[in-house]
Amino acid sequence: MPYETSVPFRAGSEGYASFRIPAVVRAPDGALLAFAEGRVESSGDTGHIETVVRRSADGGRSWGALSVVASYGTGTAGNPAPVVIPAGEGGEAAGGRVVLVSVTNAADATEERIRRGEVSAEDGRRVWVRHSTDSGVSWSEPREITESAKLPQWRWYATTPGHAVRLEHHRHAGRLVVPANHSLPPEDGGTGTEGRYNGGHDLLSDDGGETWRIGYTDDDTDGWVNVNETTAAELPDGRLYFNTRTEAIAPERRADAYSEDGGESLLAPFAPQPQLVAPVVEASVLQLHDPDVLVFSAPGDPVERRRMTLRASWNGGGDWWSVHTVDDRPAAYSDLVRADGHTLGLLYETGDEGPYDTVEFRRIPVAELAAEPDAR
């Protein structure tokens, strides 16, 4: 069957050489907000990079004008991690709000230099929050939260990227959870650039994004699983499910973990997830309701960034099945959103020649994901 697909971001347009690092949420007024890094000079990870957004009032079929949400002079403002507080539950006049956590660094502060400890705290990775009370039309001034979000010894730092999570169940209902990652200073003769110095943590806010603190940390340097870009979802029973990219000794490139206390701690350290075959890449998870199914998006090729694929779990991430393959083209980062009552939205990097040609949006009927394995 044909699928509705649109292209909110295309490389070489609107004054940007490239668009990368997608994130998408459904705003309090029902509009979809598609975020990306607008990379001015190239597709590289450093230099002049801005966080940009487009709104869609028709479920992702078409998109409004591009606007800049965050900039940092000629430096980098990126890794958008948006999360929505619904109307009627906080925010000005209970109209809801969109909270956006992101990071900045100086234009010449590459990840390698930061991990080696060659960059000052001022020029290194800093953490900011801003919000919108009109569903992404306008945004507050940024407010720095680095002191409460980043430990002094951490060097590299990145929010998820992709959407963050607002908890809905039990005693932690209303809490905002932003998965994040960091790097540690080297030991035993290392430079700090090795994968074993990667670590993960999350940021927690119990007051709608006004104040933040660090929850769990997982930064064992044994090199078996080293947490990197992480995505999260709240399961129907109230547990938090975390899934991360890892570049370590373990042969798997995905690992996962659970929290029963709203992200304050993990039940056990991240462990390899062999059923989720993927290259080294960011991914996204989203818990759907009606039906209750956990969805995972990432390229399905075991080595190359290509073949964007959705996997689904009906037991909270214990077992996974492939349920939708977009196509066999190059593909990389992605994010998931419930576009409407009948539709799942996938915002993902892809292209005919390479994975960073466009950021596309695909509407996928939820009914395609609803049948459990025995019914397939």
N, C-alpha and C positions, 0 to 999 in steps of 0.2 A: 504494500500500500504506500502511496506517497505521503511524505511527511512535510509539514510546514517548516521552512527554514528561512532565517533572515541573517543579515550581516551587519551588526552594529558597529564593527570596527574593521577597517581595512588598511593594511600597511601602505605607507606612502600617501596618505590622505590627511587633510585637516592640519597640515603642518607637522606631522609626526612620521618619522621613518618607519616606526613599528608600533604595534600595540600588543602587550603581553599581560599575563597574570590576571585572568578574569575572576570576577566575583559577582554574584547576583542574588538579590533578595526581592521579596514582594513587600512593598511599602504599605503603611497603614491605609492608604486610600485605594489599594489594589493595583497600583502601577508597579511594573517591574523596573528595577534599577540595575543596569549593567555597568559594572565598574571595570576599569583596566588601567594598566600603566601605559601612558602615552610617552613613548621613547623618542625624543626629538632627533637625536643624531644617528642612531643605529638601533639594531635589535639587542645590543649588549646590555648587561645588567647594571652598569654604572654610567655616570654622566648626567646629562640633563633629562630627567624623567619626572613627569607629572602624573597624578592620579586623576583620571577623567571618568565621567559618567554620562550615560544616556538613559532617558526614561521611555517606557513603552506603556501606553494606555490601552493596548489591545492584546495583551498577553504575549508580547514578543513577536508579533507579526510585522510590526514596523516600529521605528525608533525616532524620538525627537532629537533636537539639536544637542551636540556635544558640549559639555561644560567642564571646566576644571574645578575639581574639588580640593585638591591639595597640591601645593608647589613649594619648592625650597630653593629659590633663586635659580642658579644653573646647576644645582645639585639634584639629588634623588629624593623623591617623595613617592613611596610605593607600598607594596604588599597590603592592599586594601582588605580589611576584615570587617565587613558591615554586619550589623545585627538589628533586628526590628523589635521595638516594644509596641504592641498593638494599641489601637485606639481604645480608650476607656481604662487603660492600665498604666497610668503615669504619663509624663510628658505634659507640656503646656496645655491647659484646658482639657486634659485627658484625650487629646487628639492623636496621641501616639508620637513616637519619634523613631528616627533611624540613627543609630550610633555607629560611628566609623572609627576604628582604631587602625593606625598605619605607622610607618617608620620613615625616617629620613637619614641621609648621610651626605657628606661633601662630595662634589663631583669627581674628585680624584681618589676617593676612598673605596678602592676595590675590595671585594670580599677577601681576597688573599692577603692584602695589606692589613685589613682589620684583624683577620685571624692570626697574623704574625705579630700583632701588637705594635704596628708601625703607625697607627693613627690615634690622634688625641680623642678624648671623650667628647669634646665639642664637635669634632668632624666625623666621629664614628656614628654608630646606629643609635638613634634617639626615637622615643615612642611618643605618639600624640593621639589625642582623641578630639573629635568634633561631632556635632549632631545636627540633624535637620528635623524641624517640627512641621514641615509642609511637604512631607513625602519625597524629599530629595530635590525640590525646586531650588532651595537656598540652604546655606550651611552656616553654622556658627564659626567664630574664629577658633583656630586650633589651640589646644591646651596641652602642655607637655606633661607626661606622666612617667618619664623615664625613671625617676627616683624610686617609684613604687613598683615599676614593672620590670626592672632589669637590675640584677645583682652586679656590684662593682667589678667582680672578676670576670664576668661574661664579656666576650669580645664581639663576635658576630651575633646578630639578633634579627629575628624575622617573625612577624605575625603570620598566621596560618599558611599560605594565603587562601582566600575564599571566604565564604560566609562564616560568621561565628554563630553561637547558639544561645538562645534564651530558654531556660529551663521552665517546664510547665507542671512538674509533678512534685508532690510531697513537700517536705519542709523547705526545700531550696527553690520553690517556684518563684519565678521572677529574676533569678540570678542570671547574669550574663557571663558566658564562658568563651574566652578567646584562646584557642590552641596557639602555641608559639614555639620557637626553637632558638637555640643559642649555641655558642661554642665556648670551650674552656681553654685556659692557658695550657701550653704544652708541658709535658713532663717526660723524663727519661730520654732527653735528647730530641724530642719532636719539635716541629716548627709551629704547630697549632693549626696547620692546614689539613692534617690527616683526618680521615673520617671518624676515627675513634674519639676525637674530641668534640663531636657533635652531641648535643643534648636537647631534651625537650622539656617543656613546662606548659602551664596554662595561666591565664590572667582571669581573675574573678572580680565581679562587681555586684554588690547586693543593693545598690541604690541608683539603678538606671544609668550607670556609666559615669557617675560623678566621682567616685573614688574606686581605686583598683588595688589589688594585691596579688601576689603570686600564690598559686595553688600547688599542685604536685610538681615535682621535678624528677626527671629520669635521665641521668647523665653518667652512667657507668662507662668507663673508658676501656672496658675489656675488649672492645672491637667486635663482639658477636652481633649485637643489634645496637646501633647508635641512631637515636631519634633525630629526624630532620623535619621537613615540612609535614604538618599534621592537620588532620581534619577530624571533626567530632559530630556526634548525633546523640540526642537523648532517646533512649529506648522506651517502649510503652510501660515497662515496669519501673521507670525512673532512673535506671543506671545510665551512665554516660559511656558511650563507645568511642574510642579513639583509634584512628588508623593513620600510620605514618610511613613516609618514604625512609628507607634506610640504605646506606652504602657501607656495608661492614663485611665481616667474615661469613656470616650466615648466607647460604645461597639464595634465599628469598630476598626480594626487593620491597616487600611490604611486611609490616608488623602491626600488631594491635594490642590494646589493653582496655581495661574497664575501671570505672570508678563508681562506688556506691554512695559517696558523700558529696556529690555535686562538683567534682573536680578538685576537691581539697587534697586527695591522695589517690593512688592507684591500688587496686586489689593485688596486683603483681606487676613487675616490670614488663615493658613491651616484649612480646615474643613473636617469632616469625609466623606469618600467615601464608602457608604454602598454596592455598587454593586461589589466591589472588595473583595470578601471573601478570606481570607488567614490567616494563623497563624501569630504570631509575627516573622517577618523575613525580610531580605533585598529583594528588587525586582528590576526590570529593566524596563524602557520604551524606545521605539525607534519609531521615526516618519519615516514611509516609504513614498516614493514618487513613483507614477506610480505603484500601486495605492496609493492614499493618505489615509493612515490608520495608526493610533497610536496603537502600540502593547505593551502589558504589560505581563511580565513573573514573576511567583511566584508559590509556591505550592498552590494547590486548596483546600486542606483540611482546614476546618475552625479552627482546633486546632493543629494538628500534622504537622510537616514538611515532607510532602509527596504529591504525585500526582502533579508533575510539569505540569503547565497548562499555555497556552497562552490565553489572553483575547485581544479583539480588539475593538477600538472605531472609528467610522466614523464621530464623531462630536467633536473632540478635547478633549476627556476625559469626556464629559457629560454623555454618556451612554456606557456600556460595554457588550460585548457578548463573551462567550467562543468559541474559534475557533480551538484549538488543545490541546489535552492532551497527554503528552509523555507516561506515564504509571502510575501505582499505587504504585511504589516503593518509599521508603524514598527519599526526595529531599529537598534542602535548598536554598542557594544563587544562583544567576544566572546573566547573562548579555547577551544582544542582539546585533547583528551586521548584516548589509547587506553584505552577503558573496559575492554575485555577482548579476547580473541583474535579475536573476530568483529565488534567494535563500535567505532565512533568516537563520542566524546562531544563535544557542542558546548554550551558554557555561554554564554548570550548575553542581552543586554538587549533587551527587546521589550515590546509591549503593543498593545491595540486602539486606544487613544486617543493614546498617545505612546510613544516608545522606552524610557522609564524607569519604566514601570508595574510590570514584573516582571523578574527574572533567571530565565530558564528553562533547562532542560537537555534536550537531545534526543539520543536514541540512534539512530545511523545505521549500518546494516550496511556493513561494510568492502567487501563484495562489490559494492556499488553504485559504489564508487570504483575498482574493480580493472581494469576494461576500458580498455585504451589507446585512443586516438582512432580508429585504423584498425578497431578491433573494435566501435565504437559504431554 
